[in-house]
Amino acid sequence: MEKLVIRGGRPLRGKVRIKGAKNAIGKMMMASLLTDEEVVLRNVPRNKETEIAIEIMESIGSHIVWEGDAVSVRTEKIRSFRVPELSRRNRIPILALGPLLARSGEAEVPMVGGDKIGARPVDFHIASLEKLGAEVLVEGDLIKARTSGLKGANIVLPYPSVGATENTVLASVLAKGRTTIENAATEPEITDLIKMLQKMGAIIELGANRHIYIEGVSRLRGVEHSLLPDRIEAASFAIMALATGGDIFVEGAEQEHLITFLNVIRRLGGEYEVKDDGIRFFRDGDLRAVHVETDTHPGFATDWQQPLVVLLTQAKGNSIIHETVYEERFGYAEDLCRMGADIEVVGKCLGDLPCRFQGKMYNHSAIVHGPTPLHGERLEMRDIRAGMAHVIAALIADGVSEITGVEHIDRGYENIDGRIKILGADIERIDE
């Protein structure tokens, strides 16, 4: 077991390059199963998410070569339609259902896992696959599916679920006929997946009002594709700059993917400068309270929420965060309170957006009273994004913080401590 030891109070300055999106690599690896030709992915992050995707692929029969930031995949034949129990629970296996059904007519994958931030129901995935002509059975911790041939269908998602949208797209591109997905998720990572599939020979149109139209084709070919930069990582480094009173140029950050985030930064008093090859973030004056509601894209991303709350502990006034995507994402707030923050987590909907948690008394809204000084503490990461909140809090805290559960943040961020250290942080990774 490893832990991070951070001595806070240093402004972070310099340049950091954003890696490929953690939320894209898994789905793109699964998309490579749709062809028997070689697929080369570039700008691939060296994190645990990529390692787990490779573990899945190799169990199916893929030949994989990982050199630098490029991964070459070739799955000439599906040697096994069963994805075994993995080294850790993860959400990626469910995205193998569509490609495996398309290539072999059968699929068996472990139940959805991942971070403990609320329910991750598979109902939307199953309903979509059944409409496309699959028989799906859940037995304990396994999802089993089979089909005599997938066929296009009209699918209406009850909620614009990212995973269910991805699964439906992956299952539809080789299905016979036309598929329409209504109320689809439209995150940049989904658009990038569609670009990759289009280069492979798929016919996919992005319609208005969350509609995606897919005309099934008989086969897909190999492709070279570079992952889009990680917009969650970009926001994390931006918040580090503002929280520590530093100045960081986030190379590779794309304004198009960060528009909502940048608006919030400007409202709370942060500064940024958009350049051709990235965005510079810095602070000029005091921070002020804001009211933010998370939402599906193009709204404020739920994965930006945790680092933002740390920043808001340093803002003057009472900030409000209304979490509408996951019902249990404020567990880390009690850790921040132990460090000196003043945060109330409540079960009410403190916002204007329609919220599916209304009246269910999930603790999905937070009131952050600031500014409050933070002090070093012993912390344990709960999940990837809460782990980033812990790191940022430790960077601005007075004294030394020791953070365990580092395997969580390693799943989504490549060499995070090394890259922060280059920016001037006093941070080291040691064995417990």
Phi, psi and omega in degrees: 000141180242160174219159175258133175247119186235128172256112189279178174101006180255128174295136179266132183220148176129203184236140176223139180262133180284138177275173176296154189293124174301323182280006178246328190298319182298313183292328179287325174297318178294325179297330180294341178290345184282355179226154175266004179265171183286137174241127179245120178253133180243167185059038182276127180285141176271081178226178183293331179299316178295319180298320180292320177300318179295321177301317178296312184299316182293328178291334179279330180129012180283146171260124188232135174235125182243110180231120181061235179256019180243136176239124177257129182233134171220124180239080182296327182213140173281105182279335177211130177271004180257122172269117184286174173302131186268173180295338172205153181292144187201160181276344187300319187306326182296336179283352175278348184302308183299307179301319180294320177296320181293321185273324186235350180081356178219154178203146176213119185225155175293155179297155181303138175233218179106199185291149179271079183234019181132176182294143177236070185294148179257004184304317182296319179299310184297315181300320180293315180296323178295322177295331179276359174107017178260149170261123186237135180226132175257120179236103181061241180262019181239145170247121181246136181217150175209159179204151172267002180150122180282141181230145180302152182204166173265118186240126178247114179278131178297334180215143182288067181290130179296308182299316181293323176297313180300314182298319181293319177298313182297326180282337189269336190294334177251007178285155180279123178099196189252137177240137174242128175250118177259147182062039181284153170288150185230025181304152180305326180294328176289317177300320179293322175299318179296320177300317179298313180296323178297319177295334179280350179117001179286157176244105185224132177241138174264110181268180177284164173056044175063037176255137173234132181244131184230126172258118183296143176241166185280332179202159175240154182249175178291169185201156165247130184213137178257129181295145173292155179293153184282108183288335178287319177296319179302315180294324180298314179291326177300315181291326175302317180299312184290319184293323182269359184071033183257202184206107186235130171266117183264094184290131180094349177296134183249123181304320181305324183273352189237014187305310182295318178299315182297325177297318179295318179302317180293321181296325183272359174104007175280165180235151175209157179225116182277127177238174184298326187248016178159194183226131176267134179240135180204176185230138180220083182114187184282156174267149181233157185295150177221165175245119185232139174238127176285155182196167172293158181303136014268021178286185181287119187296138179299331180284351173273345191297313187295310175300323181298319181300321176300315179299321183289342174293344180257004181265149181278124178113190183252109178268150179235133175239123177249111181269114184251359184261310177241140188276346185226065186244011181250018180301328181291344184299325179294329176294317178296324179294325176295335179274355178118356179289159178240093185232128173255128176251127186230164182267004181271156173276104180261069181182180183259341183291143172301132186231126181287355178261003183300131177079358182262357174061028168287143178281083188238016172228148180224143175245121183251114179266124183218173359274152176227134175290146178249151177235156182299148181210167169268124186230157173233124180296137180262327179198181185302305188285324173297325177299319177294323176299318178300315181298313181295320178299319180294326181294332181258354184282154174277123179102197187253135173243142174241124187239121176258180183074029186296340179300335178294308183290331178294338179292332186241349184229126179281125174045050189297320182290323178295321182287325177290323181298321179298333179279358176110004180284150172265090186221138176216150178255127180225158175283140179288000000 
